[in-house]
Amino acid sequence: MARSTQYYFVKISRISGWALLILVGGYLFTGYVVSGKFGLNRLLNKEAAVTFHRAFDLPLLLMFATHSFTSIYFALKRWRWLK
């Protein structure tokens, strides 16, 4: 039994949403470590935080684009702009 495109779009949307949540949390955490706010700089050194913070740029962009595309697709289907 073949699965529909809708099934895969739902899976992609959910996976990208969870990945985006984790990436944003990591991005915020490393940003606070770099700035030294809330004493988080004791948990991770600044050089490592800057490295992780810069490494999150592309994955954040990709996950945001993927999640946005699938969510917009579902909204257009729900509003019957797409068949």
N, C-alpha and C positions, 0 to 999 in steps of 0.2 A: 504494500500500500504506500503510494507516494504521498509525501507531505506537501502541503500547499506553500506558496510563497508567503502567505500571511503568517503561517507558523514560524517560518524562519525570521521574518521581520520582528515578530514578538520576541523571539529568543535574542536576536541582535539588540533590540531596544533594551531588554532587561539586563543583559550582560554589560552593555555599554553604560547603562545607568549606574550599576553597581561599581564598575571600574571607575567611572567618573567621580562617584562619591569617595572612593578610596584615594584617588589621585588628588582631588581637591583638599581632602583632609591632610594628605602628605605635603601638599604645596603650602597650605596654611601653617602646618607645623614647622617646616623648614624655614619659612619666612619669619616666623616668630623666633626661631633659633638664631637666625642671622641678625635680627634686630635686637636680640637680647631681652625681649619682653617676657614677662611672667616667669622668669627664671629658667626658661627652657634651654638656654645655652649650656646648662649643666648636664643635660642629657646627651648632647651631641656637639662635637666641636664645629666651629664656624666654617672651616674649609670643607668638611664633609657635607654640611648643610647646604652650602652654596653649590656644590657639585650635584647633590640630589635635586635642589631647587631648579637648577638649569636643565637637568635631565628630564624633568616633568613637563617642560614646555610642549614638545611635540606630541607625547601621548595625550596630554590634556586637550590639545587642539584636535587630534584625531577622534578621541572619544566624544568630545563635544559635537563635532560635525556629524559623527555617526548617530549619536543619540538624537540630535536635532532633526536630522533627515528622517529617521524612522518615526519620530513623534509627529513631525509635520505631515508625513505620508498618512499616518493613522487619522490625524485631524481632518485632512482633506477627504479621506474615505468616509469618515463619520458625517461630515457636512455634505456628502454626496457630490463633491466636486470631481471626484475620481470614481470610476466604476469598478 
